[in-house]
Structure formats: C-alpha cells, structure tokens
Amino acid sequence: MPWVRFNRDFDFKPRPSLTLAYMAGRAYLVSRACAEAAETAGAGALTRRPTEAGKAKGE
C-alpha cells in the first residue's frame, strides 16, 4: 500500500455505499486503487512514509 500526499481534498469511493475523504496537505497510507485515482485526478502524488514531524523522509 502506497503513501500519497494530497494537494487538494479528495473523496475516494471504493464502493457506492462508502466514501473515504482525504484532506489536502496531508499524507495517508492508501490502497493502490485510491493512489491511482488520486494521481489521475491530480489530487495527490506518491510520497515516502512521513516522519513524526509530518514531513516525508528525505524531504
């Protein structure tokens, strides 16, 4: 499962009865399908696992 940093709010619907909301400016561990949908929509990009300070390792 990849980490994605969202640059704008993004709603992912893995099935019709469920919506997962991701907030802009934060990194989340998401499913591969969610990561692909976010990248396609221009709402997020793959990143490394964030540190406790909220920055991705290596940034």
C-alpha positions as CSV (number, residue, x, y, z in Angstrom):
1,M,0.0,0.0,0.0
2,P,1.5,3.3,-1.1
3,W,1.7,6.7,0.8
4,V,0.1,9.6,-1.0
5,R,0.4,13.3,-0.2
6,F,-2.8,15.1,-1.2
7,N,-2.5,18.6,-2.7
8,R,-6.3,19.1,-2.6
9,D,-9.3,17.5,-0.8
10,F,-10.1,14.2,-2.4
11,D,-13.1,11.8,-2.0
12,F,-12.5,8.1,-2.9
13,K,-15.4,5.8,-3.4
14,P,-14.2,2.2,-3.2
15,R,-17.9,1.1,-3.5
16,P,-21.1,3.0,-4.0
17,S,-22.1,3.0,-0.3
18,L,-18.7,4.2,1.1
19,T,-16.8,7.4,0.6
20,L,-13.3,8.0,2.1
21,A,-12.3,11.7,2.4
22,Y,-8.7,12.8,2.4
23,M,-7.7,16.3,3.4
24,A,-5.3,18.5,1.4
25,G,-1.8,18.9,2.7
26,R,-1.7,15.5,4.5
27,A,-0.1,12.2,3.6
28,Y,-2.1,8.9,4.0
29,L,-1.4,5.2,3.6
30,V,-4.0,4.3,0.9
31,S,-4.9,1.4,-1.3
32,R,-3.3,1.1,-4.8
33,A,-6.7,1.9,-6.4
34,C,-7.0,5.0,-4.3
35,A,-3.5,6.1,-5.1
36,E,-4.1,5.7,-8.9
37,A,-7.4,7.5,-8.7
38,A,-5.8,10.4,-6.8
39,E,-3.0,10.7,-9.3
40,T,-5.3,10.5,-12.3
41,A,-7.5,13.3,-10.7
42,G,-4.4,15.4,-10.0
43,A,-5.3,15.4,-6.3
44,G,-2.2,13.7,-4.9
45,A,1.2,12.2,-5.6
46,L,3.1,9.2,-4.3
47,T,5.5,10.1,-1.4
48,R,7.6,8.3,1.1
49,R,6.3,7.4,4.6
50,P,6.1,10.6,6.7
51,T,8.1,11.1,9.8
52,E,6.6,12.2,13.1
53,A,7.1,15.8,12.2
54,G,4.8,15.4,9.2
55,K,7.4,15.6,6.5
56,A,8.2,12.7,4.2
57,K,11.6,11.1,4.8
58,G,14.2,12.6,2.5
59,E,12.4,15.9,2.1
